[in-house]
């Protein structure tokens, strides 16, 4: 049985905007969730979050280096994230792929470093609006999956399908569109353990649409952007997980 995961991604937002976030979340979530919950915060906040988060809330990083150590000024390795208190790390988010030119090979290398450090990589992929309109969404996402995943059991990684056209736009894939792509990705997993693979949907997930998305057979959770910054909204999405 796959265990649902709700993961927040704070992106470039910090505690100066969310001073009361943890107390508000603990107030909104009165019983420890039966599913897994994580919040991926900027690197400067990881230690603080790890020290103050309730036991049921894991902490994740938003990126890691392809390097383990060495002369790489400004880089943060997966082992550093683990030492700071992380359990997860996002790799290959579309904003990293677009803004920093990260290729599938780079994403795969980062996922490998994450696994070596004992972290669970949340590997992101998704098509652009142009690729979907051209009828290429399935091929694009399948190719990204196969080129971005490390050699590891399915249970050791998480895949987040985030259609680029639905990130921060207010647009969301329909529940059926999301389910169809998740089913394709599960079947594309190269091992025979694809039933153990956890697949998340991301892209303007909010309380109003979370329950319908999370009710789909192959959707095992959500990677939540803007709605994760509001504790009550995030709590509502947590409660929607199957």
N, C-alpha and C positions, 0 to 999 in steps of 0.2 A: 504494500500500500504506500503510494507516494504521499509525503507529508507536505501540505501547502506551505508556501513561503510568501510572506508579504514583506517587501524590501523597499524602504524609502531612499530616495536619492536627493539630498539637499542641494546638490550642485554648488554654485558659488554663493552660498548663504551661510551665515554663522549664528552663533549664540547671541550676538548683539541684537539680532532680529527675533530671537526665539528664547529669551531668558527663562520663560516659564514653561517651556515645551515639555520637559520631563514631568514636572508636577502635574501639568494639565493632562498628559497622556495617562499617568497613573490614576488620575481621577476618572478619566473616561473609560479606562479598561479596568473594571473592578475585579475581574477574575483572570488569572493568567491564561492566555490563549492556548488552545490545543494545537494550533499550527505554529510554525516558526515565524519569527518577526525579526527584522533587522533594519538598521538605519545606516546609510552610507553617507558619511559627513566629510567635510574638508579635513585634510591631514592635521591641521592645527587643533582640531577639536576631538580627535580620536581618543586621546588619553582621558580627557575630561568626561566624554560620553561613556567610555568604558568603566570609569570609576563611579559614575552616578546613575547609570541606567539600571532599571530593575532586572532581576535575574532572567526574565523571559525575553529581554530585548538584547539581541546581538548587535555588534557594531561592525561596520565595514568601511573599507576605503573606496575611493572613487576611481583609482588608477594605481598601477604600480610600474616599476621599471622593468625592462627586459634584463637588467643587470642585477647580480646578487650583491656586489660591492665593488669598490674601486674608485677611480678618478672620474666621477660622473656628477659634477656639481649640480645641485638642485634636484637630483633624482631621489626617489624614495623606493626602497626595495620592498618586496613582499615580506621578507623576514622582518624588516623594520615595522611594517604594519602589524604583523603578528605580535611582535614584542610590545607594541603600543596598546594591544588589546583587541585587534580585529579578528573576526572569524570569517569574513567574506571580503571580496574585492571585486568591483566592477571593472571589466576590461572590454575594450572595443565599443564603447558607447559611440553612437553616431556623431556626437559632438567632438569626440577625440579623433574619430576617423576623418571627419571633415576639416576640423580646425587645425589638426596636427599631422595630417597625412598618414595616419596609421593604416597599414595594410593588414590583410588577413594574417600574413606571416608574423607581423609584430604582435598582433592580438594573440596568436597561438603561443608565441614565446612568453608573453606576459602570463597567460593562463598556466603555462608549465611552471614558471617561477612561483606562482601562487600555490600550486599543488605541492611543490617542493617545500614551501614554508608552512604547510599545514592549513592553508586557507582554501575556502571554496570559491572558485572563480565564477562570477556571474557574467557570462559571455553574451554580449549584445550583438544583434544583427537586425537587419530590416531594409526594406526597399524604399526608394524615393517615389514621389507621386508620378514622375515621368515613367519610371520603370513599371509601376502598377498599371498606369493607363496604357502602356505599350503591351501589356499582357505578359510581362517578364518577371513578375513578382516571385513566382514559385522558383524559377531557375536561379534568380539572384539570391534568394534566401537559402536555398539548398546549397549553392556554391559557397556562400559565406560560411555556412555551418561546417561543411566538410574541410574548408581551408583554415578555419579558426580554432578548431577543437584540438586539444592535446590528446595523446594516447593515454586514455584513462577510462576506468569504469564509468558508466553513465551516472551512477549514484554519487560520484565525486564532483560533478560539475552541475551548474545551472545554466540554462539557455534562456535569454530574455529576447523575445520577439518584439521589436519596437519599430513599427512602420514610421519612417522618418517624417512622413506627411502628417502624422498624428501627434508628434512630440511638441508640446507647448503651443499647439495651434487651436486647441479646443475641439478639433475634429478627432473622432475615435473610430477605429474599425468597428464594424458591427460585430456582434457576438458570433455570428456565423462566419464572417470573414476571418476573425481571429481563430476560431476553432478549426477552420479549414487549413490555415497555415500551420497551426500547432500540430495537427495530424500529419501534415506533409513533413514537418521537421522531425517528428518522432520516428516516422517510417524511414527517414533519410539517415538516421543515426547508424553508423557503420557496424555496430556490434549487435548481438542478439539480445542485449539487455536493455533495449530501448524502452521497455515498460518502466524501468527504474529512473528514466531521465525526467528531471523536473523542468517544466517549461513555463515561463512567466510571460504574461502580456504586459507591455508598457506602451504608453502613448495616451496622455490625457485621461488616465484612470482617476475617477473621483467617486464619492459616495453614491451619486445618482446612477452610475453605470457599473459599479463594481460587482454587485450581486449577479447580474446577468452574465457578465464576462466570466466570473469565477465559477459559475454553474456548468460551464462547458466541460465536456469529458476530458479533453487533453490540455486544459489550462489549469496549471497547478499553483497559480499565485499571480502576483503582480509586482512590477517594478514601478513605483509610484514617484512621480516628480513633484510638481507644485503642491499637490494635495497633502504630501507628507510633511510640509512645513507647518500645517495647521494640525495640532494634536487631536482635536475632535474629529476632523475629517479623516485623519489617518486611522484613528480608533474605529471609525465606522467601516472603513475598508477592511481592517483586520477582522471585524465581526462578520464580514460578508464571506470570508474564506471558508471553503468546504473542509 
